[in-house]
Structures are given as structure tokens and as C-alpha cells.
């Protein structure tokens, strides 16, 4: 599995689908596993989730989803 490609795929889905973005904010591990369609070991899934969080424009998501952006620790 090409982890970088999967991270890019998930980032695109999170950015383009508000429902997926909301799910990712509340349950990132479950959302990522659902998108990938596989149950990965905890250490791998955490790396994927961290990679997605690093690539997603959290300020842009916060603007689109209202106050839910604060769930990632940003209070702007």
C-alpha cells in the first residue's frame, strides 16, 4: 500500500465532501478506515491520520463547517 497516495486520496475526500470532513473531525481513525476499506494496525492508521491532518487546510475547513474546526485545537 502506497501510504502517501492513500493520504492524498483521503485529503481530497475530506476537502471535497463536508460530510466526510465532519466525520473525520469527530472520528478520524474510523473515517480513514472507512475510506480505505481496511482495518489497519493502530500505528499505521495513526500515521495516516496524522498525515491527513497535516495536509488538510484546517482553517478552510473551519470556515466551511463553522465552529467544528476547533476540534483540531485551533480557535480562530
DSSP file (Angstrom, degrees, kcal/mol; ACC not computed):
  #  RESIDUE AA STRUCTURE BP1 BP2  ACC     N-H-->O    O-->H-N    N-H-->O    O-->H-N    TCO  KAPPA ALPHA  PHI   PSI    X-CA   Y-CA   Z-CA
    1    1 A X              0   0    0      0, 0.0     2,-1.1     0, 0.0     3,-0.1   0.000 360.0 360.0 360.0 127.8    0.0    0.0    0.0
    2    2 A X     >  -     0   0    0      1,-0.2     4,-2.2     2,-0.1     5,-0.2  -0.736 360.0-168.5 -83.9  99.5    1.4    3.4   -1.0
    3    3 A X  H  > S+     0   0    0     -2,-1.1     4,-2.7     1,-0.2     5,-0.2   0.887  83.2  53.5 -60.0 -43.0    0.7    5.4    2.2
    4    4 A X  H  > S+     0   0    0      1,-0.2     4,-2.3     2,-0.2    -1,-0.2   0.912 110.0  47.6 -60.9 -42.5    1.4    8.8    0.6
    5    5 A X  H  > S+     0   0    0      2,-0.2     4,-2.3     1,-0.2    -1,-0.2   0.897 112.0  50.0 -64.9 -39.8   -1.0    8.1   -2.2
    6    6 A X  H  X S+     0   0    0     -4,-2.2     4,-2.5     2,-0.2    -2,-0.2   0.896 109.1  51.8 -65.9 -40.0   -3.7    7.0    0.3
    7    7 A X  H  X S+     0   0    0     -4,-2.7     4,-2.8     2,-0.2    -2,-0.2   0.936 110.4  48.8 -60.4 -45.7   -3.1   10.1    2.4
    8    8 A X  H  X S+     0   0    0     -4,-2.3     4,-2.3     1,-0.2    -2,-0.2   0.903 110.7  51.1 -60.7 -41.3   -3.6   12.2   -0.7
    9    9 A X  H  X S+     0   0    0     -4,-2.3     4,-1.8     2,-0.2    -1,-0.2   0.920 112.8  45.2 -61.2 -45.0   -6.8   10.3   -1.6
   10   10 A X  H  X S+     0   0    0     -4,-2.5     4,-2.8     2,-0.2     5,-0.2   0.907 110.4  53.7 -67.9 -42.0   -8.2   10.9    1.9
   11   11 A X  H  X S+     0   0    0     -4,-2.8     4,-2.7     1,-0.2     5,-0.2   0.925 108.3  50.7 -58.1 -45.1   -7.2   14.5    1.9
   12   12 A X  H  X S+     0   0    0     -4,-2.3     4,-1.7     1,-0.2    -1,-0.2   0.896 112.2  46.5 -60.6 -40.7   -9.1   15.1   -1.4
   13   13 A X  H  X S+     0   0    0     -4,-1.8     4,-1.7     2,-0.2     8,-0.2   0.906 112.6  49.4 -68.9 -41.3  -12.2   13.4    0.0
   14   14 A X  H  < S+     0   0    0     -4,-2.8     7,-0.3     1,-0.2    -2,-0.2   0.908 114.6  45.3 -63.9 -41.7  -12.1   15.3    3.3
   15   15 A X  H  < S+     0   0    0     -4,-2.7    -1,-0.2    -5,-0.2    -2,-0.2   0.810 118.8  41.1 -72.0 -29.7  -11.7   18.6    1.4
   16   16 A X  H  < S+     0   0    0     -4,-1.7     2,-0.5    -5,-0.2    -2,-0.2   0.637 110.2  55.6 -97.3 -14.0  -14.4   17.9   -1.2
   17   17 A X     X  -     0   0    0     -4,-1.7     4,-2.4     1,-0.1     3,-0.2  -0.922  59.1-163.2-126.2 107.5  -17.1   16.3    1.0
   18   18 A X  H  > S+     0   0    0     -2,-0.5     4,-2.2     1,-0.2     5,-0.2   0.830  93.0  55.2 -57.7 -33.2  -18.4   18.3    4.0
   19   19 A X  H  > S+     0   0    0      2,-0.2     4,-2.2     1,-0.2    -1,-0.2   0.922 109.8  45.1 -65.9 -43.7  -20.0   15.1    5.4
   20   20 A X  H  > S+     0   0    0     -3,-0.2     4,-2.9    -7,-0.2    -2,-0.2   0.891 111.0  54.9 -66.0 -38.5  -16.7   13.2    5.3
   21   21 A X  H  X S+     0   0    0     -4,-2.4     4,-2.1    -7,-0.3    -2,-0.2   0.912 108.7  47.7 -60.9 -42.8  -14.9   16.3    6.8
   22   22 A X  H  X S+     0   0    0     -4,-2.2     4,-1.9     2,-0.2    -1,-0.2   0.918 113.3  47.7 -64.0 -43.2  -17.4   16.3    9.8
   23   23 A X  H  X S+     0   0    0     -4,-2.2     4,-3.4     1,-0.2     8,-0.2   0.905 110.5  52.4 -63.8 -40.8  -16.9   12.6   10.3
   24   24 A X  H  < S+     0   0    0     -4,-2.9     4,-0.3     1,-0.2    -1,-0.2   0.887 108.5  51.2 -63.1 -38.4  -13.1   13.0   10.1
   25   25 A X  H  < S+     0   0    0     -4,-2.1     3,-0.3    -5,-0.2    -1,-0.2   0.891 119.5  34.5 -66.5 -38.6  -13.2   15.7   12.7
   26   26 A X  H  < S+     0   0    0     -4,-1.9    -2,-0.2     1,-0.2    -1,-0.2   0.856 139.1  12.7 -86.6 -35.4  -15.2   13.6   15.2
   27   27 A X     X  +     0   0    0     -4,-3.4     4,-2.5    -5,-0.2     5,-0.2  -0.585  66.9 167.7-141.0  74.3  -13.8   10.1   14.4
   28   28 A X  H  > S+     0   0    0     -3,-0.3     4,-2.5    -4,-0.3     5,-0.2   0.891  78.1  47.7 -61.6 -41.3  -10.6   10.4   12.3
   29   29 A X  H  > S+     0   0    0      1,-0.2     4,-2.5     2,-0.2     5,-0.2   0.948 114.8  44.8 -66.2 -47.5   -9.4    6.8   12.7
   30   30 A X  H  > S+     0   0    0      1,-0.2     4,-2.1     2,-0.2    -1,-0.2   0.889 114.3  50.5 -62.9 -39.4  -12.8    5.3   11.9
   31   31 A X  H  X S+     0   0    0     -4,-2.5     4,-2.4    -8,-0.2    -2,-0.2   0.926 110.9  47.8 -65.0 -45.5  -13.3    7.7    8.9
   32   32 A X  H  X S+     0   0    0     -4,-2.5     4,-2.6    -5,-0.2     5,-0.2   0.927 112.2  49.3 -62.9 -44.9   -9.9    6.8    7.4
   33   33 A X  H  X>S+     0   0    0     -4,-2.5     4,-2.2     1,-0.2     5,-0.9   0.887 110.8  51.6 -61.7 -37.4  -10.5    3.1    7.8
   34   34 A X  H  <5S+     0   0    0     -4,-2.1    -2,-0.2    -5,-0.2    -1,-0.2   0.904 111.2  46.4 -65.3 -41.3  -13.9    3.5    6.2
   35   35 A X  H  <5S+     0   0    0     -4,-2.4    -2,-0.2     1,-0.2    -1,-0.2   0.914 117.4  43.1 -66.9 -42.3  -12.4    5.4    3.2
   36   36 A X  H  <5S-     0   0    0     -4,-2.6    -2,-0.2    -5,-0.2    -1,-0.2   0.786  99.6-137.9 -74.7 -26.9   -9.6    2.8    2.8
   37   37 A X  T  <5 +     0   0    0     -4,-2.2     2,-0.3     1,-0.3    -3,-0.2   0.674  68.9  94.2  77.6  16.5  -11.9   -0.1    3.3
   38   38 A X  S   <S-     0   0    0     -5,-0.9     2,-0.8    -6,-0.2    -1,-0.3  -0.961  74.4-125.0-138.4 156.1   -9.4   -1.9    5.5
   39   39 A X        -     0   0    0     -2,-0.3     2,-0.2    -3,-0.1     3,-0.1  -0.890  37.6-167.0-101.0 106.1   -8.6   -2.2    9.2
   40   40 A X        -     0   0    0     -2,-0.8    -7,-0.0     1,-0.1    -2,-0.0  -0.523  30.4 -87.7 -92.8 159.0   -5.0   -1.2    9.6
   41   41 A X    >>  -     0   0    0     -2,-0.2     4,-2.6     1,-0.1     3,-0.6  -0.323  44.2-111.1 -59.2 149.2   -2.7   -1.7   12.6
   42   42 A X  H 3> S+     0   0    0      1,-0.2     4,-2.3     2,-0.2     5,-0.2   0.863 115.8  52.5 -53.6 -43.0   -3.0    1.2   15.1
   43   43 A X  H 3> S+     0   0    0      1,-0.2     4,-1.3     2,-0.2    -1,-0.2   0.872 112.9  44.8 -65.3 -35.2    0.5    2.5   14.4
   44   44 A X  H <> S+     0   0    0     -3,-0.6     4,-2.1     2,-0.2    -2,-0.2   0.930 112.9  49.2 -73.1 -46.5   -0.1    2.6   10.7
   45   45 A X  H  X S+     0   0    0     -4,-2.6     4,-2.8     1,-0.2    -2,-0.2   0.873 109.1  53.6 -64.0 -35.9   -3.6    4.2   10.9
   46   46 A X  H  X S+     0   0    0     -4,-2.3     4,-2.6    -5,-0.3    -1,-0.2   0.887 107.8  50.7 -65.7 -37.6   -2.3    6.9   13.3
   47   47 A X  H  X S+     0   0    0     -4,-1.3     4,-2.3    -5,-0.2    -2,-0.2   0.907 111.8  47.8 -64.2 -41.2    0.4    7.8   10.8
   48   48 A X  H  X S+     0   0    0     -4,-2.1     4,-2.5     2,-0.2    -2,-0.2   0.942 112.5  48.2 -64.3 -47.9   -2.2    8.1    8.0
   49   49 A X  H  X S+     0   0    0     -4,-2.8     4,-2.8     1,-0.2    -2,-0.2   0.921 112.3  49.2 -59.5 -44.9   -4.5   10.2   10.2
   50   50 A X  H  X S+     0   0    0     -4,-2.6     4,-2.1     1,-0.2    -1,-0.2   0.896 111.1  50.5 -61.9 -40.1   -1.6   12.5   11.2
   51   51 A X  H  X S+     0   0    0     -4,-2.3     4,-1.3     2,-0.2    -1,-0.2   0.895 111.2  47.8 -64.1 -40.8   -0.6   12.8    7.6
   52   52 A X  H  X S+     0   0    0     -4,-2.5     4,-2.1     2,-0.2     3,-0.4   0.938 111.0  50.7 -65.6 -46.6   -4.1   13.7    6.6
   53   53 A X  H  < S+     0   0    0     -4,-2.8     5,-0.2     1,-0.2    -2,-0.2   0.885 109.1  52.6 -58.4 -38.8   -4.4   16.3    9.4
   54   54 A X  H  < S+     0   0    0     -4,-2.1    -1,-0.2     1,-0.2    -2,-0.2   0.818 115.0  40.9 -67.1 -30.7   -1.1   17.8    8.3
   55   55 A X  H  < S+     0   0    0     -4,-1.3     2,-0.3    -3,-0.4    -2,-0.2   0.713  93.7  92.4 -92.3 -22.2   -2.3   18.2    4.7
   56   56 A X  S  < S-     0   0    0     -4,-2.1     2,-1.4    -5,-0.1     3,-0.1  -0.542  81.3-123.0 -77.2 135.8   -5.8   19.4    5.3
   57   57 A X     >  -     0   0    0     -2,-0.3     4,-2.2     1,-0.2     5,-0.2  -0.644  30.5-173.7 -77.0  94.3   -6.3   23.1    5.4
   58   58 A X  H  > S+     0   0    0     -2,-1.4     4,-2.6     1,-0.2    -1,-0.2   0.844  80.5  53.3 -65.1 -34.9   -7.9   23.3    8.8
   59   59 A X  H  > S+     0   0    0      2,-0.2     4,-2.1     1,-0.2    -1,-0.2   0.915 109.7  48.9 -65.6 -40.3   -8.7   27.0    8.6
   60   60 A X  H  > S+     0   0    0      2,-0.2     4,-1.8     1,-0.2    -2,-0.2   0.899 112.6  47.7 -64.3 -40.7  -10.5   26.4    5.3
   61   61 A X  H  X S+     0   0    0     -4,-2.2     4,-2.7     2,-0.2    -2,-0.2   0.905 108.7  54.3 -65.3 -40.7  -12.5   23.5    6.8
   62   62 A X  H  X S+     0   0    0     -4,-2.6     4,-1.1     1,-0.2     7,-0.3   0.908 108.1  49.8 -61.7 -40.7  -13.3   25.6    9.9
   63   63 A X  H  < S+     0   0    0     -4,-2.1     3,-0.2     1,-0.2    -1,-0.2   0.896 115.0  44.3 -62.9 -39.8  -14.7   28.3    7.6
   64   64 A X  H  < S+     0   0    0     -4,-1.8    -2,-0.2     1,-0.2    -1,-0.2   0.834 123.4  34.6 -73.2 -33.4  -16.8   25.7    5.7
   65   65 A X  H >< S-     0   0    0     -4,-2.7     3,-0.9     1,-0.4    -1,-0.2   0.312  99.4-135.6-109.2   8.0  -18.0   23.8    8.8
   66   66 A X  G >< S-     0   0    0     -4,-1.1     3,-1.3    -3,-0.2    -1,-0.4  -0.490  73.2  -6.5  74.9-143.5  -18.4   26.6   11.3
   67   67 A X  G >  S+     0   0    0      1,-0.3     3,-1.7    -2,-0.2    -1,-0.2   0.502 109.3  91.2 -69.4  -5.9  -17.1   26.1   14.8
   68   68 A X  G X   +     0   0    0     -3,-0.9     3,-1.9     1,-0.3    -1,-0.3   0.739  69.4  76.8 -63.7 -20.4  -16.2   22.4   14.3
   69   69 A X  G X >S+     0   0    0     -3,-1.3     3,-1.7     1,-0.3     5,-0.7   0.775  79.4  72.0 -60.4 -25.5  -12.7   23.5   13.2
   70   70 A X  G X 5S+     0   0    0     -3,-1.7     3,-1.9     1,-0.3    -1,-0.3   0.658  76.6  79.5 -64.6 -15.4  -11.9   24.0   16.9
   71   71 A X  G < 5S+     0   0    0     -3,-1.9    -1,-0.3     1,-0.3    -2,-0.2   0.748  88.7  55.9 -64.3 -22.0  -11.9   20.2   17.4
   72   72 A X  G < 5S-     0   0    0     -3,-1.7    -1,-0.3    -4,-0.2    -2,-0.2   0.357 127.9 -97.5 -91.6   5.9   -8.4   20.2   15.9
   73   73 A X  T < 5S+     0   0    0     -3,-1.9     2,-0.5     1,-0.3    -3,-0.2   0.387  85.5 122.6  99.7  -4.2   -7.2   22.7   18.5
   74   74 A X      < -     0   0    0     -5,-0.7     2,-0.5     1,-0.0    -1,-0.3  -0.813  35.1-175.9 -96.3 127.5   -7.4   25.9   16.6
   75   75 A X              0   0    0     -2,-0.5    -1,-0.0     1,-0.1    -8,-0.0  -0.664 360.0 360.0-119.5  76.3   -9.6   28.7   18.0
   76   76 A X              0   0    0     -2,-0.5    -1,-0.1   -17,-0.0    -2,-0.0   0.387 360.0 360.0-105.2 360.0   -9.5   31.4   15.4
